Amino acid sequence: MQYKFKVEGKYMNIEEYITNIQKKFPEIIKAEVVNTKRLFVFIPKDILLKITDYWFNELGYRYVIVTAMDSKEGFEVIYHYSDDATGWMMNLNVLLPHENPEVESVTPVVYGIEWIEREIMDLLGIKVLNHPKPKRFLLAESWPEGEYPLRRKNRQENR
């Protein structure tokens, strides 16, 4: 079945959609369909707010969740959105370095992201720049500063 994405008044299939978004945001590193109805768009962190605003405010994608993990390559932060008209999950993937991981807050564009950004700061130690409320959310105030429970060094296995 061919799904049609409505973008700026035009309908297009997924291949045309990928071409269109890569033209609109030439900084995109890679865009690929990873399984049925799921698109991953790998981006540098400096276009995160711009493409989030486009997806959320212009195309009307629904914010679902943000996930993050400490991988061998760096900190992977994935912003999950739903294109409810087609049922596709649209994901923005940002890779941050292990040294000084920081990303701009998306809360000014999608207010519902505020709490999950605070969780990511608490659990992984990723600095979220310009966050409206950068205080602890999950960890107790007595938790040691600079210790982050979901960092690789704190896991027994080292995947």
N, C-alpha and C positions, 0 to 999 in steps of 0.2 A: 504494500500500500504506500502510495506517495503522500506525504504530509505536506501541506502548503503553509508556509510561514508568511504572514502579512507584515511587510516592512515598508513604511512610508507609502502606503496605498497600493503596493504591488504584492502579488502573490508569487512565491518562489519555492522550489524544492530545497532540500537540505544542501545540496551541492551549490546551488545558486546563492543560498543564504550565507554559506561559508565564504564564497567569493566576495559577496557584498560586504560582509563585516570586515574582511581583510582589507578591502579597499578603503572602507570608512576609517579603520584603525590600522594603518600600515605597521605600527609597532608590534602587532600581535606576533608572537613567536611561532605558534602552531595552533591549528584548529582541527580537531578530528572527532569523528563519531566513534565512540568507544564500545557501545553496544546498542541494543534496540532503544531508540528514542533518548539517547544521552549524548550531548555534545560537550566536549572539553575544549576550552579556549585558554591556551597558555599565554600569559601576558607578563610584561615587566610591571613592577609595582607602581611605576610613575603614571600609568594610564588607568589604574584601578578605579578612581573616582569618575573619570570621564566615561568609561564603558559601563560602569554601574549605573550612572545617571541615564545613559542611553537605554539600557535594558529595563530599568525599573520605571523611569518616568516617561520615556518616549514609546517604548514597545509594550509597556504594561506587564512585564514579567513579575511574577509573585516571588518575593523572598521566601526561601524555605529554611535554610540553616547555613552556618559557616562551620567547616571542619578544619582541623589543623593537626599536623603531626611532625615529629622530628624524624626525618629520614636520613640516610647516609649522604644524600645530595644537599640537604639543607632543611629548612622548615617549609613544609608545604601547607599553604593556606588555600582552601577551596571554598568559594562562595557559590552556593547552590540556589538556583532560581528555577521556577517552573513557567513554561509557556503553556498556560492552561488551555488555550485554544487548540493546541496540537497534542498536548500531553507529554511534550518533550521536557527533559531536565537539561537545563543550560548551566554549565559550570565554568566559573572563572578561576583559573589556577595561577597562583603566584608562588614562586620559589624564592625564599629569603636565605641569605647566607647564615651559617652557624654563628659567625662572628658579628655581633651587633645587629641582630634581626629586628627590623622595624618596618612598619607599614602604616600608611595613612588610614585614619578612622573613616569608615564608610557611614557611620552614624548620621552625619549631616545630610546624606542622601536617603538612607533607609534607616529610620529611627529604630526599628525593631532589632537592629544588629547590636545595639549598645551592650546588652548583657553578655552576649556570646563573645564580643571583643574583650570584655573584662575577664571572662573565663580563660580565654587564650592568653591574656597577660599573666594571670595567676598561675596557670598550669604549665605553660611552656616558656614564659619569660619573653615573649615577643612584645616589643614596645609598639603600642598603637598610638601614633602621633596625633595630636589635636583631639584626643578623645574628650568628650564633655564631662566625664566623671571617672578619671583614671585611678580610682581607689580599689582596694581588694573587694572581691565579690564572693569567692568560694573559700579561700584559705583564711584561717584564723589570723588575727592581727599578730599573734605570737609566732606564726610560722616564720622560719629564718629567712631573712632578706637574701635574695640571690639564689635561693633553692627552688627548683621548679620540678614538681613530681612527674611530669610526663616527658621530661628530656631523656634522651637515649642513655646517658650516663647513669641514670637512676634505674634502668631496667636490667634484669639479670641477663636476658638474652640480648644480643646486639645484632638485630636484623639489619 
